[in-house]
Amino acid sequence: EPEVTQTPSHQVTQMGQEVILRCVPISNHLYFYWYRQILGQKVEFLVSFYNNEISEKSEIFDDQFSVERPDGSNFTLKIRSTKLEDSAMYFCASGQVYEQYFGPGTRLTVT
Amino acid sequence: AQTVTQSQPEMSVQEAETVTLSCTYDTSESDYYLFWYKQPPSRQMILVIRQEAYKQQNATENRFSVNFQKAAKSFSLKISDSQLGDAAMYFCAYRKRYGGATNKLIFGTGTLLAIQP
């Protein structure tokens, strides 16, 4: 069964550094999403992406964040200058009409 | 704004018994979807079941079923014949239908389910 994959599984970075989190959505899906989950808190929406543009973004998704679908298969989330509070598990999801299917997540630790 | 509330942070059930996880939500929309996701210790969220708000019939997937009460804005998950592999964090989620598949999921805070052998 097709799955959403994410790399790396764990990323440690220093405050102020740029990070790129990578996702490979399920191949025939058209809608893509990023969510994050700070330890012990609920899963929060960051951004949705369709037809090569952002459809919706949350308040969290400020100018430090960007998304890209560079080659028709990968879907990336870039954080330009990481802050301590960006430490979280980041989940990519993809979907068609109804459900969203989640990847295993990337644990980002900002030191 | 839509909200999802799960009032049971933790629950425990004996193996082979039945457990019900509660979820309430608030929305002014009339058409939407509700979901239950399971997040095992490996952390990947897995879709358990989906309910369309316009359907009166409660969704069922094998041992998992829901009790959808639209007027009460309640959406509980019943797990029958609980198995050790059911141990996980369970999230209730809402997505409005109008606007299409780009709409975000709004999650509750989760219920951690333990299965006692």
Interface residues (C-beta under 8 A of the other chain):
Chain A: L30 Y31 Y33 Y35 Q41 K42 V43 E44 F45 S48 Y50 S55 E56 S58 M89 F91 A93 G95 Q96 V97 Y98 E99 Q100 Y101 F102 G103 P104 G105
Chain B: Y33 F35 Y37 S42 R43 Q44 M45 I46 L47 R50 F91 A101 T102 N103 K104 L105 I106 F107 G108 T109 G110
